[in-house]
């Protein structure tokens, strides 16, 4: 009996043991099945490989729980099938250099490519120069496994991959170079350590957003993105069409449609991003108080009334008769500024000595050595003979304020010189006399000088000089205000205090409405950029007294009206025109839309980067019945940008002009007869009539005012004329 009971207990234990084994196996089966289902609905993060793949998967399962669960509906799956076999490619032309930083600093990147197309594999060689490529879309792995990616290119390139289908999850996996000087041969994946990625786990039947960037300068161009399984016997092969699909079908979109363009860590719109501050920031874009002058509260006009005695203002350079065709450009003189605004192109390599050669003390046979004066060292016996180096020689040198030696001749001959800069000894007597007048009045005697913001001088050697004085003052309560006033010094003598007077009928209107006028045709990406520039100005200044006028000659690549309706602008007008593009006719059509003759017209072009101070600058340099404003714009070199500006000042161009509507009507408006079927020269002809009708021209280099480099390809062409870049 005891033996039977013991046997039954043993059998029961065996049964329980087998049941336990079955439960364990069933649990493992359920676990693996749930993981398989879960893995189909969840993108795992990309990480380096470990020796045990299944162990690695289990380790990362808990981490994957923190990711957002994404579902793909039937429409998404249908779209994948429709778009399969190709990926998007955006081409950015007229962009020099081999560095991707030069591409990213391009104002049109990444929203406004020259060309939007698609390619069927990740290996291209367009055989072009000075361009950038952005290739993006979805990658579809054929099996769940770990992959290694490789990139080869000439010049620099990058390969980015997302953790899933979202562009927001992008990570840089491999790249060729950073400076623009690195390159590889086609298929050469082992030249730089950065060319090959760490292993990345990808799941079958899932799609992954990717992005490839290429910057090509000159020479042979190519780009290859290859992959292989993370196995010992695998080799790299170019990624082909069966693993690719489009991010967006752009075939039916206008070039003006940009809302679909993805912005990522690799490629985002830097339009409103401030210039990065660094110890090596170029002088021309370094912050200056004049950059924020629109923010200042103006001193009440009543405080300045009768501050100075009124005097007649009849400069000797104001013409009283008409002049010959295209003579005006030789008669315009440049004004000078204080303090130094650093508009001189000190980074330019091609024209570096031109500025110094204009200095009367420059000795051509000695060059810069002519500024050195050797001093005898009593402790060293001079036995120098022949060529150097002469280690013990010492020198004396006089301070060289080269900027103060500039003249109109220098500005015209050296197109990198920038504004003529007044010396302190010239500017401070004027400021001192101005403050003395302020302190002599009861209303303003408690104001003290905080900073000399800006002084502009227009010299008339026969009679005196006209000044625009802009001072930041502090009132007795500690509040800062700006005084901005034109004054005149009739008899300047450094040995006596300056005698100032108020030039008769020569004042600027701080509240005058400014109309920015441009004529366009089929330049969608530049039209959008122009509108964005105007939005930038409005966002920064909040100035409601300016209006945007676009005259459109039947643009077919953008709905300008819709784009303007979406824009955040104080006001705008759109005029639609038929026929061939006419710059003079288009600008005149815009002028005709302005009803208020006491408002200011600013005639401009598309391809411009504007300082946010532009409206304020136009207002204070335009005086109704007296003066127009023709700011000098810097033409950027190919590959340069507002962040890294290199180029030259467009001294000869007068197509950018601010003028009161009443003055424009008085001189006859744009010449729409002679320049009906052509453009180029209409700005000089307009300048002749401006000067011939007794108006001054204020000519200054305007800081942060750039003309973007672009080719003539795609510019407006009339049937009766050759195309001409403006």
VENHU-V345102 format. One record per pair of residues at least 4 apart in sequence whose ideal C-beta (glycine too) atoms are under 8 Angstrom apart, sorted by the first residue. I is the first residue (numbers start at 1). J is the second residue. Records with the same first field share a line. If there is no record, write none. Layout:
I->J  J
This chain:
1->5
2->6
3->7
4->8
5->9
6->10
7->11
8->12
9->13
10->14
11->15
12->16
13->17
14->18
15->19
16->20
17->21
18->22
19->23
20->24
21->25
22->26
23->27
24->28
25->29
26->30
27->31
28->32
29->33
30->34
31->35
32->36
33->37
34->38
35->39  57  61
36->40
37->41
38->42  61
39->44  57  144  203
40->203  205  206
41->69  71
42->64  67  69
43->67  70  163  164  165  203  206  208
44->57  60  64  163  201  203
45->60  63  64  67  163  201
46->161  163  171  173  200  201  202
47->56  60  198  200  201
48->198  199
49->53  56  146  198  199  201  230
50->55  56  59
52->56
53->57  146
54->58
55->59
56->60  201
57->61  201
59->63
60->64
61->65
67->163  164
70->164  165  166
72->76  77  165
73->77
74->78
75->79
76->80
77->81
78->82
79->83
80->84  138  140  207  245
82->249
83->137  245  246  247  249
84->140  241  244  245  246
85->120  241  242  244  245
86->118  119  120  137  241  244  245  246
87->118  119  122  135  136  137  138  244  245  246  247
88->116  118  135  136  137  246  247  248  250
89->116  117  118  119  124  133  134  135
90->110  113  115  116  133  134  135  136  261
91->113  114  115  116  117  126  131  132  133
92->103  106  108  109  113  114  131  132  133  134
93->114  115  128  130  131  711  713
94->114  130  131  638  709  710  711
95->102  103  106  130  131  132  215  638  639
96->102  130  217  637  638  639  709
97->102  130  180  215  217  639
98->102  155  156  177  180  181  182  183  215  216  217
99->103  155  156  177  178  179  180  215
100->104  132  156  157  158  178  213  215
101->105  178  180
102->106  132  180  215  639  641  644
103->109  132  213  215
104->109  267  270
105->109  270  641  643  644
106->132  641
107->271  529  609  641  642  708
108->112  113  525  529  708
109->132  134  267  270
110->134  261  263  267  268  269
111->258  261  269  525  528
112->258  525  526  528  529
113->134  525
114->525  714
116->250  253  255
118->246  250
119->124  135
120->240  241  244
121->238  239  240  241  244
122->135  212  223  224  225  226  238  239  240  244
123->222  223  224  225  238
124->133  135  214  222  223
125->186  220  221  222  223
126->131  133  221
127->221
128->216  221
129->216  217  218  221
130->216  217  218  638  639
131->216
132->213  214  215  216
133->212  213  214  216  223
134->211  212  213  267
135->211  212  213  214  223
136->167  209  210  211  212  247  262
137->209  210  244  245  246  247
138->165  207  208  209  210  244  245  246  247
139->161  202  207  208  209  210  239  243  244
140->205  206  207  208  242  243  244  245
141->145  147  202  203  204  206  208  243
142->204  242  243
143->204
144->201  202  203  204
145->201  202  229  230
146->199  200  201  202  229  230
147->199  200  201  202  227  228  229  230
148->196  197  198  199  200  227  228  229  230  234  236
149->159  161  173  174  196  197  200  225  226  227
150->174  189  195  196  197  225  226  227  228  236
151->157  158  159  174  175  176  189  195  212  223  224  225  226
152->157  176  184  185  186  187  188  189  191  195  222  223  224  226
153->157  176  183  184  214  222  223  224
154->183  184  185  216  219  220  221  222
155->176  177  180  181  182  183  214  215  216  217
156->175  176  177  178  179  180  182  183  214  215
157->175  176  177  212  213  214  215  223
158->172  174  175  176  211  212  213  266
159->172  173  174  175  197  210  211  212  225
160->170  171  172  173  210  211  212  213  264  265  266
161->170  171  173  200  208  209  210
162->166  167  168  169  170  171  208  209  210
163->169  171  208
164->169  206  208  209
165->206  207  208  209
166->209
167->209  211  262  263  264
168->264
169->209
170->209  211  264  265  266
171->265
172->265  266
173->197  198  200
174->194  195  196  197
175->194  195
176->182  183  184  191  192  194  195
177->181  182  183  192
178->182
180->215  217
182->192
183->219
184->188  189  191  192  195
185->191
186->222  224
187->224  226  236
189->195  196  226  236
190->195  196
191->195
199->230
202->206  208
207->245
209->247  262
211->262  264  266  267
212->223  225
213->266  267
214->221  223
216->221
224->238
225->238  239
226->236  237  238  239
227->236  237  239
228->234  235  236  237
229->234
230->234
239->243  244
240->244
247->262
248->260
250->260
253->257  260
254->524  557  558  559
255->524  525  557  558
256->524  525  527  528  557  558  559  560  563
258->528
262->267
263->267  268  269
264->268
271->532  536
272->536  539
275->281  285  642  643
276->281  643
277->281  287
281->285  286
282->286  346  347  644  645
283->342  344  346
284->342  343  344  345  346  347  418  645  703  704
285->642  643  645  704
286->342
287->291
288->341  342  703
289->293  451  453  454  472
290->341  453  454  613  703
291->611  612  613  703  704
292->296  613
293->453  454  470  482  613  616
294->540  541  543  612  613  615  616
296->453  472  480  481  482
297->479  480  481  482
298->481  482  483  484  510
299->303  304  444  473  481  482  483
300->304
301->305
302->443
303->307  441  443  444
304->483  485
307->437  438  441  485  502
308->437  487  500  501  502
309->501  502
310->501  502  503  504
311->488  490  501  502  503  504
312->504
313->466  488  503  504  505  506  626
314->318  463
315->458  460  463  466  696
316->460  462  463
317->331  333  460  696
318->694  695  696
319->323  331  691  692  694
320->694
321->692
322->688  689  692
323->327  328  331  688  691  692
324->688
325->685  688
326->681  684  685  688
327->331  688
328->332  654  684  687  688  690  691  692  697
329->652  654  684  687
331->691
332->630  687  691  697  699
333->408  458  459  699
334->408  411  419  420  699  700
335->419  420  456  457  458  698  699  700
336->406  419  420  421  422  456  457  459
337->341  419  420  421  422  454  455  456  457  700
338->421  422  423  424  426  427  452  454  455  457
339->421  427  452
340->403  421
341->418  419  421  703
342->346  418  703
343->418  419  649  701  703
344->355  403  416  417  418  419
345->351  416  417  418  634  645  646  647  648  649
347->645  646
348->352  416  646  648
351->355  414  415  416  648
353->357  367
354->358  413  414  416  417
355->359  402  406  410  414  416  417
356->362  368  402
357->362  364
358->362  405  406  407  409  410  413  414
359->402  405
361->370  371
362->370
363->367  370
366->370
371->397  398  400
372->395  396  397
373->395  396  397
374->393  394  395  396
375->394  395  396
376->382
377->382  392  393  394
380->392
384->388  390  393
401->405  423
402->406
403->421
404->421  422  423
405->410
406->410  411  417  418  419  420  421
407->411  420
408->412  420
409->413
410->414  417  420
411->417  418  419  420  649  651  701
412->651
415->648  649  650  651
416->648  649
417->649
418->649  701
419->700  701
422->426  427  455  457
423->427
424->428
425->429  494
426->430  457
427->431  452  455  457
428->432
429->433  494  497  498
430->434  455  467  469  487  489  498  500
431->435  449  452  455  469  471
432->436  497  498
433->437  497  498  499  500
434->438  469  471  485  487  500
435->439  449  471
436->440  497
437->441  500
438->444  445  447  473  483
439->444  445  447
440->445
441->445
446->475  476
447->473  474  475  476  481
448->473  474
449->471  472  473  474
450->472  473  474  480
451->471  472
452->470  471  472
453->470  471  472  482
454->468  470
455->467  468  469  470
456->467  468  698  700
457->465  466  467
458->465  466  467  696  698
459->465
460->464  465  466
463->490
464->488  489  490  491  492
465->488  489  492
466->486  487  488  503  506
467->486  487  488  489
468->484  485  486  620  621
469->483  484  485  486  487
470->482  483  484
471->482  483
472->480  481  482
473->480  481  482  483
474->478  479  480  481
475->479  480  481
484->508  510  620
485->507
486->502  503  506  507  508  623
487->500  501  502  503
488->500  501  502  503  506
489->498  499  500
490->499  501
491->499
492->498
502->506
505->625  626
506->623  626  627
507->623
508->512  619  620  621  622  623
509->598  619  624
510->619  620
511->545
512->545  598  599  600  619  622
513->545  546  547  596  599  600
514->545  546  547  599  600  602  615  618  619  658
515->546  547  548  549  590  594  599  600  601  602  661
516->534  546  547  548  549  602  604
517->549  551  587  590  591  601  602  603  604
518->530  549  550  551  590  604  605  606
519->550  551  552  553  581  582  583  585  586  587  589  590
520->526  527  530  550  551  552  553  555  560  586  606
521->552  553  554  555  581  716
522->555  556  557  714  716
523->527  555  557  606  714  715
524->528  555  557  558
525->529
526->530  606  607  710
527->531  550  555  558  560  563  606
528->532  558  563
529->533  606
530->534  550  606  608
531->535  548  563  564  567  569
532->536
533->537  608  609  610
534->538  548  567  569
535->539  567  568  569
536->540  610  612
537->541  543  546  610  612  614  615
538->542  543  546  568  569  570
539->568
540->612
541->612  615  616
543->570  615  616
544->570  571
545->570  615
546->570  571  615
547->570  571  572  573
548->564  569  571  572  573
549->572  573  574  575  590  593  594
550->560  564  572  573  574  575  590
551->575  577  586  587  589  590
552->560  574  575  576  577
553->577  578  579  580  581  582  586  716
554->576  577  578
555->560
558->563
559->563
560->564  574
561->565  574
562->566
563->567
564->569  572  574
567->572
573->590  593
575->589  590  593
577->585  586  589
580->677  716  718  719  720
581->586  716  718
582->586  672  675  676  677  679  718
583->587  675  679  682  726
584->588  670  671  672  675  676  679  682
585->589  670  672  675  676
586->590
587->591  603  670
588->592  669  670  672
589->593
590->594
591->601  661  664  669  670
594->599  601  661
596->661
597->660  661  662  665
598->624  660  661  662
599->660  661
600->618  619  622  658  659  660  661
601->658  659  660  661  664
602->618  656  657  658
603->655  656  657  658  659
604->608  655  656
605->655  656  707  726
607->707  708  710
608->633  656  705  706  707  708
609->642  704  705  706  707  708
610->614  704  705
611->617  702  703  704  705
613->617  704
614->618  702  705
615->619
616->620
617->621  629  631  702
618->622  629  658
621->627  629  631  658  698  700
622->627  628  629  658  659  660  698
623->627  696
624->660  662  663
625->660  662  663
626->695  696
627->695  696  697  698
628->657  658  659  660  663  690  695  696  697  698
629->657  658  659  697  698
630->654  656  657  658  687  697  698  699
631->656  658  699  700  701  702  705
632->649  650  651  653  699  700  701  702  705
633->649  650  653  656  702  705  706  707
634->645  647  648  649  650  701  705  706  707
635->647  648  649  650  706  707  709
636->640  641  642  645  646  647  706  707  708  709
637->646  647  709
638->709
639->646  709
640->644  645  646  647  709
641->645
642->704  706
645->706
647->706  709
649->701
650->707
653->683
654->683  684  686  687
655->682  683  726
657->683  686  687  690
659->663  664  690  695
660->664
661->665
662->666
663->667  690  693  695
664->669
665->669
666->693
667->686  689  690  692  693  695
668->689
670->675  682  686
671->675  682  685  686
672->676
674->682  685
675->679  681  682  685
677->718  719  720  721
678->718  720  721  724
679->721  724  726
680->724  726
681->685
682->686
683->687
684->688
685->689
686->690
687->691  697
688->692
689->693
690->695  697
691->695  697
710->725
712->723  724  725
715->723  724  725
716->723
717->721  722  723
718->723
